[in-house]
Amino acid sequence: MKRQILVFTILTFIAFISCSKENMTIIKDCTGSYLRLNNKDYHICNIEVTESFDSGTEVEASFKKIGDCQTNPPTECEMLHKNEGWINVSKIE
């Protein structure tokens, strides 16, 4: 029973820290769309949620880090854009 409580607590903690709702900046370039938070860029997998926003727009968003982007949005160039990994945006205003 104690082990189940420990596992549940750990999973709840991971779920809590994996979602973030903060003020961020949308960054768009030929490599894709990103959310910038604390000078770190997070590559957006579900880019359709940012289509109506211009690069440089300040937004409040919620996202979850994911291991890999299954849809892998196409890039328009061979430029490297340093980032902290893939995310799925769940809410953006």
OpenMM code with the backbone's topology and positions (N, CA, C; nanometers):
from openmm import Vec3, app, unit

residues = "MET LYS ARG GLN ILE LEU VAL PHE THR ILE LEU THR PHE ILE ALA PHE ILE SER CYS SER LYS GLU ASN MET THR ILE ILE LYS ASP CYS THR GLY SER TYR LEU ARG LEU ASN ASN LYS ASP TYR HIS ILE CYS ASN ILE GLU VAL THR GLU SER PHE ASP SER GLY THR GLU VAL GLU ALA SER PHE LYS LYS ILE GLY ASP CYS GLN THR ASN PRO PRO THR GLU CYS GLU MET LEU HIS LYS ASN GLU GLY TRP ILE ASN VAL SER LYS ILE GLU".split()
positions = [
    Vec3(0.0828, -0.1203, 0.0000),
    Vec3(0.0000, 0.0000, 0.0000),
    Vec3(0.0870, 0.1264, 0.0000),
    Vec3(0.1927, 0.1253, 0.0827),
    Vec3(0.2817, 0.2414, 0.0876),
    Vec3(0.3501, 0.2629, -0.0470),
    Vec3(0.3811, 0.1540, -0.1129),
    Vec3(0.4465, 0.1655, -0.2441),
    Vec3(0.3514, 0.2297, -0.3459),
    Vec3(0.2246, 0.1950, -0.3420),
    Vec3(0.1255, 0.2534, -0.4334),
    Vec3(0.1110, 0.4037, -0.4077),
    Vec3(0.1118, 0.4433, -0.2828),
    Vec3(0.1018, 0.5854, -0.2488),
    Vec3(0.2255, 0.6592, -0.2988),
    Vec3(0.3416, 0.5991, -0.2825),
    Vec3(0.4650, 0.6604, -0.3292),
    Vec3(0.4636, 0.6765, -0.4815),
    Vec3(0.4231, 0.5728, -0.5527),
    Vec3(0.4166, 0.5792, -0.6987),
    Vec3(0.3163, 0.6856, -0.7420),
    Vec3(0.2005, 0.6899, -0.6797),
    Vec3(0.0991, 0.7901, -0.7129),
    Vec3(0.1526, 0.9307, -0.6878),
    Vec3(0.2213, 0.9517, -0.5770),
    Vec3(0.2783, 1.0826, -0.5442),
    Vec3(0.3818, 1.1246, -0.6475),
    Vec3(0.4681, 1.0343, -0.6858),
    Vec3(0.5707, 1.0652, -0.7852),
    Vec3(0.5075, 1.0980, -0.9197),
    Vec3(0.4107, 1.0206, -0.9634),
    Vec3(0.3437, 1.0470, -1.0915),
    Vec3(0.2695, 1.1800, -1.0894),
    Vec3(0.2059, 1.2119, -0.9779),
    Vec3(0.1372, 1.3400, -0.9663),
    Vec3(0.2358, 1.4551, -0.9742),
    Vec3(0.3485, 1.4410, -0.9088),
    Vec3(0.4514, 1.5445, -0.9109),
    Vec3(0.5057, 1.5642, -1.0527),
    Vec3(0.5317, 1.4560, -1.1229),
    Vec3(0.5819, 1.4649, -1.2603),
    Vec3(0.4792, 1.5336, -1.3499),
    Vec3(0.3531, 1.4979, -1.3361),
    Vec3(0.2479, 1.5615, -1.4164),
    Vec3(0.2381, 1.7104, -1.3846),
    Vec3(0.2554, 1.7459, -1.2599),
    Vec3(0.2469, 1.8861, -1.2186),
    Vec3(0.3600, 1.9689, -1.2769),
    Vec3(0.4822, 1.9169, -1.2747),
    Vec3(0.5954, 1.9956, -1.3242),
    Vec3(0.6075, 1.9908, -1.4760),
    Vec3(0.5425, 1.8952, -1.5425),
    Vec3(0.5560, 1.8860, -1.6872),
    Vec3(0.4660, 1.9857, -1.7593),
    Vec3(0.3694, 2.0430, -1.6915),
    Vec3(0.2844, 2.1441, -1.7513),
    Vec3(0.3252, 2.2802, -1.6957),
    Vec3(0.3214, 2.3775, -1.7824),
    Vec3(0.3620, 2.5104, -1.7408),
    Vec3(0.2660, 2.6117, -1.7996),
    Vec3(0.2272, 2.7115, -1.7221),
    Vec3(0.1452, 2.8208, -1.7731),
    Vec3(0.2146, 2.9492, -1.7333),
    Vec3(0.2793, 3.0106, -1.8296),
    Vec3(0.3636, 3.1263, -1.8045),
    Vec3(0.3492, 3.2250, -1.9189),
    Vec3(0.4029, 3.3452, -1.8986),
    Vec3(0.4139, 3.4406, -2.0075),
    Vec3(0.5352, 3.4025, -2.0904),
    Vec3(0.5129, 3.3853, -2.2196),
    Vec3(0.6179, 3.3410, -2.3109),
    Vec3(0.6128, 3.4229, -2.4381),
    Vec3(0.7140, 3.4050, -2.5204),
    Vec3(0.7212, 3.4725, -2.6484),
    Vec3(0.7214, 3.3686, -2.7593),
    Vec3(0.6414, 3.3934, -2.8615),
    Vec3(0.6407, 3.3055, -2.9782),
    Vec3(0.7582, 3.3442, -3.0674),
    Vec3(0.8350, 3.2462, -3.1084),
    Vec3(0.9469, 3.2661, -3.1999),
    Vec3(0.9204, 3.1792, -3.3224),
    Vec3(0.9233, 3.2412, -3.4394),
    Vec3(0.9062, 3.1669, -3.5639),
    Vec3(1.0233, 3.1978, -3.6556),
    Vec3(1.0801, 3.0933, -3.7125),
    Vec3(1.1825, 3.1099, -3.8146),
    Vec3(1.1688, 2.9948, -3.9134),
    Vec3(1.2649, 2.9822, -4.0026),
    Vec3(1.2530, 2.8800, -4.1063),
    Vec3(1.2635, 2.7374, -4.0525),
    Vec3(1.3059, 2.7206, -3.9271),
    Vec3(1.3164, 2.5867, -3.8680),
    Vec3(1.1894, 2.5431, -3.7979),
    Vec3(1.0958, 2.6363, -3.7730),
    Vec3(0.9714, 2.6019, -3.7063),
    Vec3(0.9241, 2.7092, -3.6109),
    Vec3(0.8341, 2.6702, -3.5211),
    Vec3(0.7773, 2.7612, -3.4213),
    Vec3(0.8198, 2.7160, -3.2829),
    Vec3(0.8464, 2.8151, -3.1973),
    Vec3(0.8983, 2.7893, -3.0632),
    Vec3(0.8276, 2.8783, -2.9622),
    Vec3(0.8256, 2.8332, -2.8380),
    Vec3(0.7874, 2.9186, -2.7262),
    Vec3(0.9140, 2.9457, -2.6467),
    Vec3(0.9420, 3.0731, -2.6216),
    Vec3(1.0605, 3.1118, -2.5456),
    Vec3(1.0200, 3.1420, -2.4023),
    Vec3(1.0859, 3.0752, -2.3083),
    Vec3(1.0626, 3.0929, -2.1657),
    Vec3(1.1983, 3.0955, -2.0967),
    Vec3(1.2264, 3.2043, -2.0242),
    Vec3(1.3539, 3.2181, -1.9531),
    Vec3(1.4747, 3.1974, -2.0459),
    Vec3(1.4692, 3.2601, -2.1622),
    Vec3(1.5765, 3.2535, -2.2616),
    Vec3(1.6035, 3.1137, -2.3149),
    Vec3(1.5064, 3.0245, -2.3043),
    Vec3(1.5169, 2.8906, -2.3610),
    Vec3(1.3996, 2.8711, -2.4564),
    Vec3(1.4273, 2.8138, -2.5721),
    Vec3(1.3244, 2.7903, -2.6723),
    Vec3(1.2789, 2.6453, -2.6686),
    Vec3(1.1475, 2.6268, -2.6798),
    Vec3(1.0859, 2.4953, -2.6812),
    Vec3(1.0164, 2.4771, -2.8158),
    Vec3(1.0547, 2.3742, -2.8903),
    Vec3(1.0048, 2.3491, -3.0250),
    Vec3(0.8601, 2.2985, -3.0186),
    Vec3(0.7702, 2.3667, -3.0881),
    Vec3(0.6282, 2.3328, -3.0842),
    Vec3(0.5971, 2.2261, -3.1881),
    Vec3(0.5383, 2.1166, -3.1437),
    Vec3(0.4990, 2.0081, -3.2336),
    Vec3(0.3666, 2.0416, -3.3027),
    Vec3(0.2670, 2.0832, -3.2255),
    Vec3(0.1351, 2.1138, -3.2821),
    Vec3(0.1293, 2.2617, -3.3231),
    Vec3(0.2015, 2.2948, -3.4307),
    Vec3(0.2203, 2.4343, -3.4719),
    Vec3(0.0921, 2.5041, -3.5146),
    Vec3(-0.0127, 2.4301, -3.5428),
    Vec3(-0.1382, 2.4940, -3.5851),
    Vec3(-0.1951, 2.5874, -3.4784),
    Vec3(-0.1595, 2.5653, -3.3522),
    Vec3(-0.2113, 2.6516, -3.2451),
    Vec3(-0.1476, 2.7897, -3.2462),
    Vec3(-0.0362, 2.8058, -3.3170),
    Vec3(0.0320, 2.9353, -3.3205),
    Vec3(0.0185, 3.0070, -3.4541),
    Vec3(-0.0598, 2.9524, -3.5460),
    Vec3(-0.0707, 3.0106, -3.6796),
    Vec3(-0.1187, 3.1551, -3.6779),
    Vec3(-0.2053, 3.1909, -3.5843),
    Vec3(-0.2618, 3.3262, -3.5823),
    Vec3(-0.1728, 3.4269, -3.5094),
    Vec3(-0.0583, 3.3839, -3.4582),
    Vec3(0.0324, 3.4721, -3.3850),
    Vec3(0.1567, 3.5019, -3.4679),
    Vec3(0.2035, 3.6257, -3.4607),
    Vec3(0.3282, 3.6640, -3.5264),
    Vec3(0.4466, 3.6344, -3.4354),
    Vec3(0.5634, 3.6187, -3.4948),
    Vec3(0.6850, 3.6000, -3.4172),
    Vec3(0.7085, 3.7241, -3.3305),
    Vec3(0.7478, 3.7016, -3.2056),
    Vec3(0.7708, 3.8114, -3.1123),
    Vec3(0.6509, 3.8448, -3.0257),
    Vec3(0.5366, 3.7809, -3.0516),
    Vec3(0.4155, 3.8055, -2.9736),
    Vec3(0.4282, 3.7443, -2.8351),
    Vec3(0.3942, 3.8225, -2.7322),
    Vec3(0.3907, 3.7717, -2.5949),
    Vec3(0.2573, 3.7003, -2.5743),
    Vec3(0.2621, 3.5797, -2.5195),
    Vec3(0.1416, 3.5004, -2.4959),
    Vec3(0.1483, 3.4369, -2.3584),
    Vec3(0.0337, 3.3938, -2.3108),
    Vec3(0.0269, 3.3090, -2.1922),
    Vec3(-0.0116, 3.1717, -2.2436),
    Vec3(0.0686, 3.0721, -2.2103),
    Vec3(0.0471, 2.9396, -2.2680),
    Vec3(0.0711, 2.8300, -2.1658),
    Vec3(0.0104, 2.7174, -2.1934),
    Vec3(0.0342, 2.5946, -2.1179),
    Vec3(0.0899, 2.4926, -2.2156),
    Vec3(0.1889, 2.4176, -2.1721),
    Vec3(0.2444, 2.3155, -2.2605),
    Vec3(0.2941, 2.1973, -2.1801),
    Vec3(0.3169, 2.0888, -2.2522),
    Vec3(0.3714, 1.9688, -2.1916),
    Vec3(0.4892, 1.9224, -2.2760),
    Vec3(0.6018, 1.8962, -2.2121),
    Vec3(0.7188, 1.8440, -2.2836),
    Vec3(0.6885, 1.7018, -2.3295),
    Vec3(0.7306, 1.6729, -2.4523),
    Vec3(0.7142, 1.5383, -2.5073),
    Vec3(0.8499, 1.4903, -2.5556),
    Vec3(0.8645, 1.3616, -2.5703),
    Vec3(0.9925, 1.3065, -2.6112),
    Vec3(1.0238, 1.3275, -2.7579),
    Vec3(0.9222, 1.3152, -2.8426),
    Vec3(0.9435, 1.3255, -2.9861),
    Vec3(0.8148, 1.3751, -3.0504),
    Vec3(0.8280, 1.4417, -3.1619),
    Vec3(0.7123, 1.4909, -3.2351),
    Vec3(0.6818, 1.3926, -3.3474),
    Vec3(0.5697, 1.3241, -3.3380),
    Vec3(0.5335, 1.2243, -3.4377),
    Vec3(0.5016, 1.2862, -3.5734),
    Vec3(0.4463, 1.4087, -3.5727),
    Vec3(0.4110, 1.4730, -3.6992),
    Vec3(0.5305, 1.5440, -3.7606),
    Vec3(0.6337, 1.5723, -3.6812),
    Vec3(0.7561, 1.6379, -3.7271),
    Vec3(0.7307, 1.7443, -3.8336),
    Vec3(0.6862, 1.8638, -3.7925),
    Vec3(0.6585, 1.9694, -3.8892),
    Vec3(0.7787, 1.9945, -3.9803),
    Vec3(0.7529, 2.0144, -4.1102),
    Vec3(0.8643, 2.0334, -4.2036),
    Vec3(0.9382, 2.1647, -4.1785),
    Vec3(1.0664, 2.1646, -4.2045),
    Vec3(1.1454, 2.2870, -4.1941),
    Vec3(1.1702, 2.3408, -4.3341),
    Vec3(1.1930, 2.4706, -4.3409),
    Vec3(1.2149, 2.5344, -4.4698),
    Vec3(1.3622, 2.5614, -4.4954),
    Vec3(1.4489, 2.5264, -4.4005),
    Vec3(1.5908, 2.5543, -4.4168),
    Vec3(1.6727, 2.4530, -4.3383),
    Vec3(1.8010, 2.4629, -4.3519),
    Vec3(1.8936, 2.3725, -4.2831),
    Vec3(1.9597, 2.4389, -4.1630),
    Vec3(1.9042, 2.5487, -4.1151),
    Vec3(1.9607, 2.6216, -4.0024),
    Vec3(1.9385, 2.5448, -3.8718),
    Vec3(2.0333, 2.5537, -3.7811),
    Vec3(2.0194, 2.4930, -3.6490),
    Vec3(1.9578, 2.5949, -3.5540),
    Vec3(1.8524, 2.5570, -3.4834),
    Vec3(1.7911, 2.6428, -3.3822),
    Vec3(1.7988, 2.5661, -3.2508),
    Vec3(1.8904, 2.6069, -3.1642),
    Vec3(1.9082, 2.5404, -3.0352),
    Vec3(1.7780, 2.5484, -2.9573),
    Vec3(1.7362, 2.4334, -2.9003),
    Vec3(1.6113, 2.4312, -2.8248),
    Vec3(1.6170, 2.3254, -2.7158),
    Vec3(1.5170, 2.3298, -2.6305),
    Vec3(1.5100, 2.2411, -2.5140),
    Vec3(1.4244, 2.1176, -2.5388),
    Vec3(1.3867, 2.0928, -2.6633),
    Vec3(1.3082, 1.9746, -2.6969),
    Vec3(1.1674, 2.0086, -2.7430),
    Vec3(1.0928, 1.9049, -2.7745),
    Vec3(0.9573, 1.9192, -2.8280),
    Vec3(0.8542, 1.9409, -2.7185),
    Vec3(0.7523, 2.0204, -2.7517),
    Vec3(0.6392, 2.0410, -2.6612),
    Vec3(0.5098, 2.0355, -2.7406),
    Vec3(0.4008, 2.0052, -2.6722),
    Vec3(0.2654, 2.0216, -2.7253),
    Vec3(0.2007, 2.1330, -2.6456),
    Vec3(0.1492, 2.2324, -2.7165),
    Vec3(0.0826, 2.3450, -2.6517),
    Vec3(-0.0624, 2.3067, -2.6274),
    Vec3(-0.1070, 2.3150, -2.5028),
    Vec3(-0.2444, 2.2783, -2.4711),
    Vec3(-0.3369, 2.3989, -2.4640),
    Vec3(-0.2808, 2.5172, -2.4337),
    Vec3(-0.3615, 2.6395, -2.4271),
    Vec3(-0.2720, 2.7575, -2.4568),
    Vec3(-0.3251, 2.8522, -2.5365),
    Vec3(-0.2468, 2.9699, -2.5676),
    Vec3(-0.3410, 3.0883, -2.5845),
    Vec3(-0.3035, 3.2000, -2.5259),
    Vec3(-0.3861, 3.3236, -2.5346),
    Vec3(-0.2965, 3.4398, -2.5660),
] * unit.nanometer
topology = app.Topology()
chain = topology.addChain("A")
for resn in residues:
    res = topology.addResidue(resn, chain)
    for name in ("N", "CA", "C"):
        topology.addAtom(name, app.Element.getBySymbol(name[0]), res)
